[in-house]
């Protein structure tokens, strides 16, 4: 904590040096009990800045309030108000003001730095780290401030204790049973193809459900440069037709080791369960490991390996191991946005060779902040899966799939209701299979209120 305080004090001092030079205020030049002066708006601003930099906040407040009546100095008035609130410990007021400024102009780097410092003072380390990361991408930032930001971020990551994100909403869905869109299929009787018409229960059904998710993490220091990670994620959607209720949960626990300022390694044991229609349909146990390497302040590489054994109660042909490898590249672009690219390979070594398959694919994405308090994320991906053996009920040849996915999220954290902000997402998943029965399309919407701790 002492290192963090020292780094923050260094950042504060550096930021102050970027402001106007200090000088005597006109108040110091008054020799009578009553002192009158005619000042232009710019002179009032100059006087307010001098008083703020001198930490004479009570004297500065009336001048800052006067600036609020000058439309051309609206930004300066807002910023000084937020800065005074931050310096006097009114952090909630300061956060609201700095966020309001960034709603209008996300490229205000100085404001973003002050917001990050305010969030850190409030104990919101994850949010502060995100703001510091975005602020560090400003091309005109002095090198000494960039170095101090890097130091603060390193300390934040080493001290971060917990995270918690909650969301609750409604979820319209075009295919709640994830069924084929075909009206009829062809099956084989020996080598003889026989066309069959599908019943209503075998076809895709639409519906609207209630959706809830929780994503949480705990990081406990256990030794020098080593922490114990505890991650718990759960989510589910409940429908009027309870046979399609879908609920899942996962717990992961394991160590993370910091090998250098740029490289971290982690390994976690994983257990998970999925319920469908009120019954447990699968349980998983396994391990996942990863590495994170910071190429620079704006670029990061991530690697992950995930291996888990599945016990499928609905069909033991799906019992077996699922092993995947993932590589991700992230880069901060346009100051307030992050672009990413991910490639992966996965092997499902399942009990029934007709279900066992190998898949390779990739995803690209872009997310960040927009004016007026909006934030967004957009991604798209494609993969190809090749199955080990034929499912002779449908075909003499092994199944081949092309899988497509896309996602768009939009939220506004400037709008809050009991700490929750509105968000909207739409997700598309499509599967083009060599076997018609497995060709599916599904579009899911979610209108939710989310809170990020």
Secondary structure, 3 states (H helix, E strand, C coil): CHHHHHHHHHHHHHHHHCCCCCCCCHHHHCCCCCCCCCCCHHHHHHHHHHHHHCCCHHHHHHHHHHHCCCHHHHHHHHHHHHHHHHHCCCHHHHHHHHHHHHHHCCCCHHHHHHHHHHHHHCCCHHHHHHHHHHHCCCCCCCHHHHHHHHHHHHHHHHHCCEEEEEEEEEEEECCCCCCECCCEEEEEECCEEEEEECCHHHECCCEEEEEEEEEEEEEEEEECCEEEEEEEEEEEEEECCHHHCEEEEEEEEEEEEECCCCEEEEEEEEEEEEEECCEEEEEEEEEEEEEEEECCCCEEEEEEEEEEEEEECCCHHHCEEEEEEEEEEEEEECCCEEEEEEEEEEEEEECCCCCCEEEEEEEEEEEEECHHHEEEEEEEEEEEEEEEEECCCCCCCEEEEEEEEEEEEEEEEEEEECCEEEEEEEEEEEEEECCHHHCEEEEEEEEEEEEEC
